[in-house]
Amino acid sequence: MSVKLGEIVPNFSAETTEGHMDFHGWLEGSWGILFSHPADYTPVCTTELGRVQALSQEFKKRGVKLAALSCDSTESHNGWIKDILAYNNLSEFSYPIIADPNRDIATLYGMLDPDEKDAAGIPLTCRAVFIVGPDKRLKLSILYPATTGRNFDEIIRVIDSLQLTATRKVAT
């Protein structure tokens, strides 16, 4: 299944580094970004999640909640957060990482990369970005292959555009 622009995104329940999450309940009428990465402890993922943390106040100013996802366990995520903090010279990590070891959420959202597989031959998650509005409708989706990193400064620009065009008839 894949999620289409304008549709209400599927709800899910999952364990995260901050406890249990019901996605729709977690959004609570806010803008949200759900973004996936292929695996914990990889160099590109470590720098990406560090960059998102460095930009977290910019997202917060815009009323945007952040949640990352990978197919590793919550225990792995918790250990990896220590690496993210150390490598990126950060003092805090303020958003949850969702555990999806069976790839249920990745399948639900259509974010598996058929070309990149784990040691067991199971597809990894791609580097997806889903921006969800306060109405729980998909406002933007971007799917990068697992091998290509993302630019989260561009995601800030996109949020500004989406929030502006949600209330005004303009193009940015």
C-alpha positions as CSV (number, residue, x, y, z in Angstrom):
1,M,0.0,0.0,0.0
2,S,1.1,3.5,-0.5
3,V,-0.3,6.7,0.9
4,K,-1.6,9.4,-1.5
5,L,-1.5,13.1,-1.2
6,G,-4.6,14.5,0.5
7,E,-5.5,11.1,2.1
8,I,-5.7,10.6,5.9
9,V,-2.5,8.7,6.7
10,P,-2.9,5.3,8.2
11,N,-2.8,5.1,12.0
12,F,-0.5,2.6,13.7
13,S,0.6,1.7,17.2
14,A,4.3,1.0,17.9
15,E,7.0,1.0,20.5
16,T,9.4,3.9,20.4
17,T,12.3,5.2,22.3
18,E,9.8,7.4,24.2
19,G,7.3,4.5,25.0
20,H,4.2,3.3,23.2
21,M,2.9,5.5,20.4
22,D,-0.5,5.7,18.7
23,F,0.4,7.8,15.7
24,H,-2.9,9.7,15.3
25,G,-3.1,10.3,19.0
26,W,0.6,11.5,19.1
27,L,-0.1,14.0,16.3
28,E,-2.8,15.7,18.5
29,G,-3.8,18.2,15.8
30,S,-0.2,19.2,15.0
31,W,1.9,19.1,11.9
32,G,4.1,16.0,11.9
33,I,7.0,14.5,10.0
34,L,7.4,10.7,9.9
35,F,10.8,9.9,8.4
36,S,12.4,6.5,7.9
37,H,16.0,5.3,7.7
38,P,17.4,1.9,6.6
39,A,19.3,0.8,9.8
40,D,20.7,2.0,13.1
41,Y,24.4,2.8,13.5
42,T,25.0,3.6,9.8
43,P,27.1,6.8,9.0
44,V,24.5,8.6,6.8
45,C,21.6,7.8,9.2
46,T,23.7,9.0,12.2
47,T,24.4,12.3,10.5
48,E,20.8,12.7,9.3
49,L,19.2,12.1,12.7
50,G,21.8,14.4,14.2
51,R,20.9,17.2,11.7
52,V,17.2,16.7,12.5
53,Q,18.0,17.2,16.2
54,A,20.1,20.3,15.4
55,L,17.1,21.7,13.5
56,S,14.6,20.5,16.1
57,Q,13.9,24.1,17.4
58,E,13.2,25.2,13.9
59,F,10.6,22.5,13.5
60,K,9.2,23.3,17.0
61,K,8.8,27.0,16.1
62,R,6.7,25.8,13.2
63,G,4.6,23.5,15.4
64,V,5.9,20.4,13.7
65,K,6.4,17.1,15.6
66,L,9.2,14.7,14.5
67,A,9.3,10.9,14.5
68,A,11.9,8.7,13.0
69,L,11.5,5.0,12.1
70,S,13.7,2.1,11.3
71,C,13.4,-1.7,11.2
72,D,15.6,-2.1,14.3
73,S,14.5,-2.6,17.9
74,T,13.9,0.0,20.5
75,E,16.9,-1.4,22.4
76,S,19.1,-0.8,19.4
77,H,17.6,2.7,18.9
78,N,18.4,3.6,22.5
79,G,22.0,2.5,22.1
80,W,22.3,4.3,18.8
81,I,21.0,7.6,20.2
82,K,24.2,7.7,22.3
83,D,26.2,7.5,19.1
84,I,24.1,10.2,17.4
85,L,24.7,12.5,20.4
86,A,28.4,11.9,20.5
87,Y,29.1,12.0,16.8
88,N,27.1,15.1,16.2
89,N,28.3,16.8,19.4
90,L,24.7,17.2,20.7
91,S,23.5,17.3,24.3
92,E,19.9,16.1,23.8
93,F,17.8,13.9,21.5
94,S,14.2,15.2,21.6
95,Y,12.1,13.0,19.3
96,P,11.1,9.4,19.2
97,I,12.5,6.6,17.0
98,I,9.9,4.1,16.1
99,A,10.8,0.4,16.1
100,D,9.4,-1.5,13.1
101,P,11.3,-4.8,13.1
102,N,8.6,-6.7,11.2
103,R,8.3,-3.8,8.8
104,D,4.5,-3.5,9.4
105,I,4.6,0.3,9.3
106,A,7.0,0.4,6.4
107,T,4.7,-1.9,4.4
108,L,1.6,0.1,5.4
109,Y,3.2,3.3,4.2
110,G,5.0,1.8,1.1
111,M,8.5,2.7,2.3
112,L,10.4,-0.5,1.6
113,D,13.4,-0.3,-0.7
114,P,13.4,-3.5,-2.9
115,D,17.0,-3.1,-3.8
116,E,18.5,-2.9,-0.3
117,K,18.2,-5.9,1.9
118,D,19.4,-6.9,5.4
119,A,21.5,-10.0,6.1
120,A,18.3,-12.2,6.0
121,G,17.4,-10.9,2.5
122,I,14.5,-8.8,3.8
123,P,14.1,-5.3,2.2
124,L,15.2,-2.3,4.3
125,T,13.2,0.8,4.7
126,C,14.0,3.5,2.2
127,R,14.7,7.1,3.3
128,A,11.1,8.3,3.3
129,V,9.7,11.6,4.4
130,F,6.0,12.0,5.1
131,I,4.7,15.4,6.1
132,V,1.2,15.2,7.8
133,G,-1.0,18.2,8.4
134,P,-3.1,18.8,11.6
135,D,-6.0,17.2,9.7
136,K,-4.0,13.9,9.6
137,R,-3.9,14.2,5.8
138,L,-0.7,13.6,3.8
139,K,0.7,17.0,2.6
140,L,4.0,15.7,1.1
141,S,5.9,12.5,0.6
142,I,9.4,11.9,-0.7
143,L,11.0,8.5,-1.1
144,Y,14.7,8.4,-1.4
145,P,16.6,5.1,-2.0
146,A,18.2,3.7,1.1
147,T,21.6,4.7,-0.4
148,T,20.9,8.4,-0.7
149,G,20.8,10.9,2.2
150,R,18.3,13.7,2.6
151,N,18.6,17.5,3.1
152,F,16.5,18.5,6.1
153,D,17.2,22.2,5.5
154,E,15.0,21.7,2.4
155,I,12.4,20.0,4.5
156,I,12.2,23.2,6.6
157,R,11.6,25.2,3.4
158,V,8.9,22.8,2.3
159,I,7.2,23.1,5.7
160,D,7.1,26.9,5.4
161,S,5.6,26.5,1.9
162,L,3.0,24.0,3.0
163,Q,2.0,26.0,6.0
164,L,1.7,29.2,4.0
165,T,-0.3,27.6,1.1
166,A,-2.6,25.9,3.6
167,T,-4.0,29.4,4.4
168,R,-3.3,31.4,1.3
169,K,-3.7,30.9,-2.5
170,V,-0.1,31.3,-3.5
171,A,2.7,29.2,-5.0
172,T,6.1,29.1,-3.5
